[in-house]
Amino acid sequence: MKTFAINTLGCKVNQYESQQIRELLERLGLHQTEYPEKPDLVVINTCCVTLHASAKSRQYIRKSQKLNPKAIIVVAGCLPTVQIGELGNLAGNINIVADRQNLAKILAHITNGNNTQPNTENLKNNPVAPLKTQHAAEVNVKTKSPSHPIFTTLSSFKGHTRAFLKVQDGCDAYCNYCIIPKTRPNVHSKPLETVLKEAKQLVRSGHREIVVTGIFLGAYGRKTARRKNWPHTQNDKLHELLDKLAQIPNLPRIRLSSLEPADITPRLLDAFRKYPNIMPHLHLSLQSGSDNILKKMARQYNTDEFRQKIELIKNQLHKPAITCDLIVGFPGETEADFQKTVDLAKEVGFAKMHVFGFSPRKDTPAANMTDKIEPKVIKQRAKLLRNLNSELACKFTEQFIGQTETILIESAGHSNNTPPAGRSKRYFMVQLEKNGQNYKPGDLLTVKLLKNYTAKIIAKPVTKSRTS
């Protein structure tokens, strides 16, 4: 076995873990390859947060089988951990890893020349059942030895300008629509010293922006995501982490991934104001603008608390970008409930809204709720919110036209005659006018913002040289 490929679905945490898989396989002597070259091993890091994500994961599995009939295919990630009947019909060269703690050893076992085959029947009844090899020997995943392979901290985030850095994992908050507490129930955090060491290595590898991420990032340093069980009403551990990260030399950009309203504290915002390398962008998981729906979802806040946090952010930061997640069509959502979401979105003036139509996940309380919304209505409401998102995004970016901004180049352009493009501090995409200059991903470039469009802003460089 010489080559491998990785297909990743889902969140930033999954993307981080795929990088860990890549580095492990490279340490084991394999070389990463891409289509059309056919790899010997394919790892599919699945997602199952929505029905669509599960379906897409299965699609990736079938496509990998078709394109790589001779390859060993390992199905990892969140989908195999829940065992709700969505992987029961797989056969052939598929290896299902139901317990992610066993993945490193199983990958090492496979790369040593042992082609494992799935024990699907046992897997349905026992998610931690050992995989059987081609010769009916078992991979004893519980055995530990000094040479036991493990996933380590990252040395680089290959193929990406921005590096995601996972500092927290797990959630036990049990929102009524969410399957994650069953896929990642163990709430734990990476020690501060380990985070800082990893961040410094990512900087040495050339990454100019680090995105701090977790399954429930606001629970960093806590053993539970249930705030009522915290020793104090607010958690300052995230502020302490951010304060230390911001002092790392040669790290021009730090960004936080998704937070909840209660994670926004005066101390956290103090760090934003103190350190210019912390980007003025906060992503808050709102989900609904109706208190009735938030209660049905079992969220840990209400709209008054959300508004208070928005006011605090806007008072403390200069023209911050506030983005959010929204779910439309949750069971019981009336027209009045939906209108409250629309009204709150307009009131806040979100820079971007990620809109999801509700789809029930098996084994969650919401899947058994009887007051479901018709799919046609969900589609209509989602369309309305996405149209509103375009309006609000344009309105937010319009205020910066004519100003200078620093962007981090993500795409060098050139293919299909497309110009370079990059992210601003406030996360909106900026595309350069064609000017004949060459830029590469990772360049920090000062530009003047010229024209405003829905998905991007057109700009021109204000200096001939780039900040590299």
C-alpha positions as CSV (number, residue, x, y, z in Angstrom):
1,M,0.0,0.0,0.0
2,K,1.5,3.3,-1.1
3,T,-1.2,6.0,-1.6
4,F,-4.3,7.4,0.1
5,A,-7.1,9.9,-0.4
6,I,-9.4,11.5,2.1
7,N,-12.9,12.8,1.5
8,T,-14.2,15.1,4.2
9,L,-17.8,16.2,4.9
10,G,-19.2,18.4,7.6
11,C,-17.8,20.9,10.1
12,K,-14.5,22.5,10.9
13,V,-13.8,19.8,13.5
14,N,-14.2,17.1,10.9
15,Q,-11.8,19.0,8.6
16,Y,-9.3,19.3,11.4
17,E,-9.5,15.6,12.1
18,S,-9.0,14.8,8.4
19,Q,-5.7,16.6,8.6
20,Q,-4.8,14.5,11.6
21,I,-5.6,11.4,9.5
22,R,-3.5,12.7,6.7
23,E,-0.5,13.3,8.9
24,L,-0.8,9.8,10.5
25,L,-0.9,8.1,7.1
26,E,2.1,10.1,6.0
27,R,4.0,9.0,9.1
28,L,3.0,5.5,8.2
29,G,4.7,5.9,4.8
30,L,1.8,6.6,2.5
31,H,1.5,9.4,0.0
32,Q,-1.6,11.5,-0.5
33,T,-3.0,11.5,-4.0
34,E,-6.0,13.1,-5.8
35,Y,-8.2,12.2,-8.7
36,P,-7.7,10.9,-11.4
37,E,-4.9,8.9,-9.8
38,K,-6.4,5.9,-8.0
39,P,-5.4,5.6,-4.3
40,D,-4.8,2.3,-2.5
41,L,-6.7,3.6,0.5
42,V,-9.7,6.0,0.7
43,V,-10.8,7.4,4.1
44,I,-14.3,9.0,4.1
45,N,-14.7,11.3,7.1
46,T,-18.5,11.4,7.3
47,C,-21.1,13.8,8.7
48,C,-24.6,13.1,9.9
49,V,-25.8,16.3,11.5
50,T,-28.6,16.5,8.9
51,L,-30.4,14.0,6.7
52,H,-28.7,15.7,3.7
53,A,-25.3,15.3,5.3
54,S,-25.9,11.6,5.8
55,A,-27.1,11.1,2.3
56,K,-24.1,13.0,0.9
57,S,-21.8,10.8,3.1
58,R,-23.4,7.6,1.6
59,Q,-23.1,9.2,-1.9
60,Y,-19.3,9.7,-1.3
61,I,-19.0,6.1,-0.2
62,R,-20.7,4.7,-3.3
63,K,-18.8,7.0,-5.6
64,S,-15.5,6.0,-4.0
65,Q,-16.4,2.3,-4.5
66,K,-17.2,3.0,-8.2
67,L,-14.0,5.1,-8.9
68,N,-11.7,2.9,-6.8
69,P,-12.9,-0.7,-7.0
70,K,-9.5,-2.1,-5.9
71,A,-9.0,0.4,-3.0
72,I,-9.7,-0.3,0.7
73,I,-12.4,2.2,1.8
74,V,-12.6,3.3,5.5
75,V,-15.8,5.0,6.6
76,A,-15.1,7.1,9.7
77,G,-16.4,10.2,11.3
78,C,-19.8,10.8,12.9
79,L,-22.2,8.7,10.8
80,P,-20.8,5.3,11.9
81,T,-21.0,6.2,15.6
82,V,-24.8,6.5,15.8
83,Q,-25.9,3.3,14.0
84,I,-29.4,4.4,13.0
85,G,-29.7,2.1,10.0
86,E,-28.1,4.4,7.4
87,L,-25.0,2.3,6.8
88,G,-26.7,-1.2,6.9
89,N,-26.6,-1.9,3.2
90,L,-22.9,-1.4,2.5
91,A,-20.8,-4.3,1.3
92,G,-17.6,-5.0,-0.7
93,N,-14.4,-3.1,0.1
94,I,-16.0,-1.0,2.9
95,N,-14.5,-0.9,6.5
96,I,-16.8,0.8,9.0
97,V,-15.1,2.4,12.1
98,A,-17.8,2.8,14.7
99,D,-15.6,4.1,17.5
100,R,-13.3,7.0,16.4
101,Q,-10.9,6.1,19.3
102,N,-10.0,3.0,17.3
103,L,-9.4,4.7,14.0
104,A,-5.7,5.3,14.3
105,K,-4.9,1.7,15.1
106,I,-7.2,0.4,12.4
107,L,-5.6,2.6,9.8
108,A,-2.2,1.4,10.9
109,H,-3.4,-2.2,10.7
110,I,-4.7,-1.7,7.2
111,T,-1.5,0.0,6.0
112,N,0.5,-2.9,7.2
113,G,-1.2,-5.0,4.6
114,N,-4.3,-6.3,6.4
115,N,-7.4,-5.6,4.4
116,T,-10.3,-5.5,6.9
117,Q,-13.8,-6.3,6.0
118,P,-16.9,-5.0,7.8
119,N,-18.7,-7.1,10.3
120,T,-22.0,-5.3,9.6
121,E,-24.3,-7.5,11.6
122,N,-22.2,-7.2,14.8
123,L,-21.8,-3.4,14.1
124,K,-25.6,-2.9,14.3
125,N,-25.8,-4.5,17.7
126,N,-22.4,-3.5,19.1
127,P,-20.9,-0.1,17.9
128,V,-17.5,-1.0,19.3
129,A,-17.3,-4.5,17.7
130,P,-13.9,-5.2,16.3
131,L,-13.5,-5.3,12.6
132,K,-12.6,-8.7,11.0
133,T,-9.7,-9.0,8.7
134,Q,-9.8,-10.8,5.4
135,H,-8.4,-13.9,7.1
136,A,-11.0,-13.8,9.9
137,A,-8.5,-12.5,12.5
138,E,-9.6,-9.7,14.6
139,V,-8.2,-6.2,15.0
140,N,-8.0,-6.0,18.8
141,V,-8.6,-2.3,19.1
142,K,-8.5,-2.4,22.9
143,T,-5.0,-3.6,23.1
144,K,-2.5,-0.9,24.0
145,S,1.2,-1.0,23.4
146,P,4.1,1.5,23.3
147,S,3.9,1.5,19.5
148,H,0.1,2.1,19.5
149,P,-0.4,4.7,16.7
150,I,-2.2,7.9,17.8
151,F,-3.4,11.1,16.2
152,T,-1.1,14.0,17.2
153,T,-1.4,17.7,17.0
154,L,-1.0,19.2,13.6
155,S,2.2,20.4,12.0
156,S,0.3,22.0,9.0
157,F,-3.1,22.4,7.6
158,K,-2.3,21.1,4.1
159,G,-4.1,22.6,1.1
160,H,-5.7,25.5,3.1
161,T,-4.7,29.1,3.6
162,R,-6.5,29.3,7.0
163,A,-5.7,26.6,9.6
164,F,-8.5,25.2,11.8
165,L,-7.3,24.4,15.3
166,K,-9.6,22.2,17.4
167,V,-9.4,23.1,21.1
168,Q,-12.6,21.4,22.3
169,D,-14.7,18.4,21.5
170,G,-18.0,16.9,22.5
171,C,-21.5,18.2,23.5
172,D,-24.0,17.0,26.1
173,A,-26.4,20.0,25.8
174,Y,-29.0,17.8,24.0
175,C,-30.9,20.3,21.9
176,N,-34.0,18.5,20.7
177,Y,-33.1,18.5,17.0
178,C,-29.4,17.6,17.3
179,I,-27.7,14.2,17.0
180,I,-24.2,15.5,18.0
181,P,-24.5,14.5,21.7
182,K,-24.8,10.9,20.5
183,T,-21.9,11.1,18.1
184,R,-19.6,13.1,20.3
185,P,-20.8,12.8,23.9
186,N,-17.5,13.2,25.7
187,V,-17.0,16.9,26.5
188,H,-13.3,17.6,26.8
189,S,-10.7,20.3,26.0
190,K,-7.2,20.5,24.8
191,P,-4.7,21.8,27.4
192,L,-3.7,25.4,26.9
193,E,0.0,24.6,26.6
194,T,-0.8,22.0,23.8
195,V,-3.0,24.6,22.0
196,L,-0.2,27.2,22.0
197,K,2.4,24.7,20.9
198,E,0.2,23.6,18.0
199,A,-0.6,27.1,17.0
200,K,3.1,28.1,16.9
201,Q,3.8,25.1,14.7
202,L,0.9,26.1,12.3
203,V,2.4,29.6,12.1
204,R,5.9,28.1,11.3
205,S,4.2,26.2,8.5
206,G,3.1,29.4,7.0
207,H,-0.5,29.8,8.0
208,R,-1.5,33.5,8.5
209,E,-4.9,32.8,10.1
210,I,-6.0,30.3,12.7
211,V,-9.6,29.6,13.2
212,V,-10.2,28.3,16.8
213,T,-12.9,25.7,16.7
214,G,-14.7,23.1,18.7
215,I,-18.0,21.2,18.8
216,F,-19.2,23.5,21.7
217,L,-16.4,26.1,21.7
218,G,-17.9,28.0,24.6
219,A,-17.4,25.0,26.8
220,Y,-13.6,25.2,26.5
221,G,-12.1,24.2,29.8
222,R,-15.4,22.7,31.1
223,K,-16.5,19.1,31.5
224,T,-20.1,19.8,30.3
225,A,-21.8,22.0,27.8
226,R,-24.8,22.5,30.2
227,R,-24.2,25.9,31.6
228,K,-26.5,25.4,34.6
229,N,-23.9,22.8,35.8
230,W,-21.0,25.2,35.5
231,P,-19.5,26.4,38.8
232,H,-19.9,30.0,37.6
233,T,-22.5,31.5,35.2
234,Q,-19.9,32.5,32.7
235,N,-16.7,30.8,31.4
236,D,-13.5,32.8,31.2
237,K,-11.4,29.9,30.0
238,L,-12.0,30.8,26.4
239,H,-10.9,34.4,27.1
240,E,-7.7,33.1,28.7
241,L,-7.0,31.0,25.6
242,L,-7.7,33.8,23.2
243,D,-5.4,36.2,25.2
244,K,-2.5,33.8,25.0
245,L,-3.0,32.9,21.3
246,A,-3.1,36.6,20.3
247,Q,0.4,37.0,21.7
248,I,2.0,34.4,19.4
249,P,4.6,36.1,17.2
250,N,3.9,36.3,13.5
251,L,0.2,35.3,13.8
252,P,-1.6,38.2,12.0
253,R,-5.1,36.7,12.2
254,I,-7.2,34.7,14.7
255,R,-10.9,33.9,14.3
256,L,-13.4,32.1,16.5
257,S,-15.8,29.6,15.1
258,S,-19.4,29.2,16.3
259,L,-20.4,30.5,19.7
260,E,-23.6,30.9,21.6
261,P,-24.9,34.2,23.0
262,A,-23.9,33.3,26.6
263,D,-20.3,32.8,25.4
264,I,-20.1,36.6,24.7
265,T,-18.7,38.1,27.9
266,P,-17.1,41.6,28.6
267,R,-13.7,39.8,29.1
268,L,-14.0,38.1,25.8
269,L,-14.7,41.3,24.0
270,D,-11.8,43.0,25.9
271,A,-9.5,40.6,24.1
272,F,-11.0,41.5,20.7
273,R,-10.4,45.2,21.5
274,K,-6.9,44.6,22.9
275,Y,-5.5,42.5,20.1
276,P,-5.9,43.7,16.5
277,N,-5.1,40.3,15.2
278,I,-8.4,39.0,16.6
279,M,-10.8,39.5,13.8
280,P,-14.0,41.5,14.4
281,H,-16.2,38.7,13.4
282,L,-18.5,36.7,15.7
283,H,-20.7,33.7,14.6
284,L,-23.6,33.1,16.9
285,S,-25.9,30.2,16.7
286,L,-29.3,31.8,16.9
287,Q,-31.5,29.1,15.2
288,S,-34.8,31.0,15.7
289,G,-36.0,34.4,16.6
290,S,-39.0,33.0,18.5
291,D,-38.8,32.2,22.2
292,N,-41.5,29.6,21.7
293,I,-39.4,27.7,19.2
294,L,-36.1,28.2,21.1
295,K,-37.8,26.6,24.1
296,K,-39.1,23.7,22.0
297,M,-35.5,23.3,20.6
298,A,-34.2,23.2,24.2
299,R,-31.7,26.0,23.5
300,Q,-29.9,27.6,26.5
301,Y,-31.0,31.2,25.8
302,N,-33.9,33.4,24.8
303,T,-34.2,36.3,22.4
304,D,-33.9,38.9,25.1
305,E,-30.5,37.5,26.0
306,F,-29.5,37.3,22.4
307,R,-30.4,41.0,21.9
308,Q,-28.4,42.0,25.0
309,K,-25.3,40.2,23.6
310,I,-25.7,41.9,20.2
311,E,-25.9,45.3,21.9
312,L,-22.8,44.5,23.9
313,I,-20.9,43.4,20.8
314,K,-21.9,46.5,18.8
315,N,-21.0,48.8,21.7
316,Q,-17.6,47.3,22.2
317,L,-16.4,46.6,18.7
318,H,-16.1,48.8,15.6
319,K,-18.6,47.7,12.9
320,P,-18.4,44.0,13.8
321,A,-19.5,41.2,11.4
322,I,-22.1,39.2,13.2
323,T,-23.1,36.0,11.4
324,C,-25.5,33.3,12.5
325,D,-27.2,29.9,11.9
326,L,-31.0,29.7,11.5
327,I,-33.3,26.7,11.3
328,V,-36.7,27.2,9.6
329,G,-39.7,25.0,9.8
330,F,-39.0,23.5,13.2
331,P,-42.1,21.5,14.4
332,G,-44.7,24.0,15.7
333,E,-43.2,27.0,14.0
334,T,-46.2,29.3,13.1
335,E,-46.2,32.2,10.7
336,A,-45.9,34.5,13.7
337,D,-42.9,32.5,15.0
338,F,-41.2,32.7,11.6
339,Q,-41.9,36.4,11.3
340,K,-40.2,37.0,14.6
341,T,-37.1,35.4,13.1
342,V,-37.3,37.7,10.1
343,D,-37.8,40.7,12.3
344,L,-34.8,39.8,14.6
345,A,-32.6,39.3,11.6
346,K,-33.4,42.7,10.2
347,E,-33.0,44.3,13.7
348,V,-29.5,42.8,14.1
349,G,-28.4,43.3,10.5
350,F,-26.5,40.1,10.2
351,A,-23.5,40.1,7.9
352,K,-24.4,36.5,6.8
353,M,-27.0,34.0,7.7
354,H,-26.7,30.2,7.2
355,V,-30.2,29.0,6.6
356,F,-31.2,25.4,7.1
357,G,-34.6,23.9,6.5
358,F,-35.5,21.6,9.4
359,S,-35.1,17.9,8.7
360,P,-35.8,15.4,11.5
361,R,-32.9,13.2,12.7
362,K,-33.8,9.8,13.9
363,D,-33.2,9.2,17.6
364,T,-33.7,12.9,18.5
365,P,-36.8,14.3,20.3
366,A,-37.7,16.6,17.4
367,A,-38.1,13.6,15.1
368,N,-41.1,12.4,17.2
369,M,-42.8,15.8,17.4
370,T,-46.2,15.7,15.8
371,D,-46.8,19.3,14.8
372,K,-44.5,19.1,11.7
373,I,-44.4,21.8,9.1
374,E,-45.2,20.9,5.5
375,P,-42.0,20.6,3.3
376,K,-43.5,23.2,0.9
377,V,-43.8,25.7,3.7
378,I,-40.3,25.0,4.9
379,K,-38.9,25.6,1.4
380,Q,-40.8,28.9,1.1
381,R,-39.6,30.2,4.4
382,A,-36.0,29.2,3.7
383,K,-36.1,31.0,0.4
384,L,-37.4,34.1,2.0
385,L,-34.7,34.1,4.6
386,R,-32.0,33.4,2.0
387,N,-33.2,36.4,0.0
388,L,-33.1,38.5,3.1
389,N,-29.6,37.2,3.7
390,S,-28.5,38.6,0.3
391,E,-30.1,42.0,1.2
392,L,-28.5,42.2,4.6
393,A,-25.1,41.1,3.4
394,C,-25.1,43.8,0.7
395,K,-26.2,46.4,3.3
396,F,-23.4,45.3,5.7
397,T,-20.6,45.4,3.1
398,E,-21.8,48.6,1.5
399,Q,-20.6,50.6,4.5
400,F,-17.0,49.7,3.7
401,I,-17.0,50.7,0.0
402,G,-14.3,53.3,-0.7
403,Q,-12.2,52.2,2.4
404,T,-9.0,50.3,2.5
405,E,-9.0,46.8,3.9
406,T,-6.5,44.0,4.4
407,I,-7.4,40.7,2.8
408,L,-5.9,37.2,3.1
409,I,-5.6,35.7,-0.4
410,E,-7.3,32.3,-0.6
411,S,-7.4,31.9,-4.3
412,A,-4.6,33.0,-6.6
413,G,-6.9,33.1,-9.6
414,H,-5.5,32.5,-13.1
415,S,-7.7,29.3,-13.8
416,N,-10.5,30.2,-16.3
417,N,-9.1,33.7,-16.3
418,T,-10.4,34.4,-12.7
419,P,-8.7,37.1,-10.6
420,P,-7.3,36.5,-7.1
421,A,-9.7,36.6,-4.2
422,G,-9.5,36.6,-0.4
423,R,-11.2,37.1,2.9
424,S,-11.5,40.5,4.7
425,K,-11.2,40.8,8.4
426,R,-15.0,40.8,8.7
427,Y,-15.1,37.6,6.6
428,F,-16.7,38.8,3.4
429,M,-15.1,37.8,0.2
430,V,-13.1,40.3,-1.8
431,Q,-12.1,39.8,-5.5
432,L,-9.3,41.8,-7.1
433,E,-9.6,43.6,-10.4
434,K,-7.4,42.0,-13.1
435,N,-4.1,43.8,-12.8
436,G,-1.5,41.4,-14.1
437,Q,0.2,40.9,-10.7
438,N,0.7,37.5,-9.2
439,Y,-0.4,36.7,-5.7
440,K,-0.4,33.4,-3.9
441,P,-2.6,31.9,-1.2
442,G,-1.5,33.2,2.2
443,D,-0.5,36.7,1.0
444,L,-1.9,39.6,3.1
445,L,-2.7,42.4,0.8
446,T,-4.0,45.9,1.4
447,V,-6.7,46.8,-1.1
448,K,-9.3,49.6,-1.7
449,L,-12.9,48.4,-1.8
450,L,-14.6,49.6,-5.0
451,K,-17.8,47.9,-5.9
452,N,-20.4,45.9,-3.8
453,Y,-22.0,42.7,-5.0
454,T,-24.1,40.1,-3.2
455,A,-21.4,37.5,-2.8
456,K,-18.2,39.6,-3.0
457,I,-16.7,43.0,-3.2
458,I,-14.5,44.1,-6.1
459,A,-11.2,45.8,-5.0
460,K,-7.8,46.9,-6.2
461,P,-4.4,46.8,-4.5
462,V,-3.3,50.1,-3.0
463,T,0.4,49.0,-2.9
464,K,2.5,47.3,-5.5
465,S,4.0,44.9,-3.0
466,R,2.3,42.3,-0.9
467,T,2.7,41.4,2.8
468,S,4.0,37.9,2.8
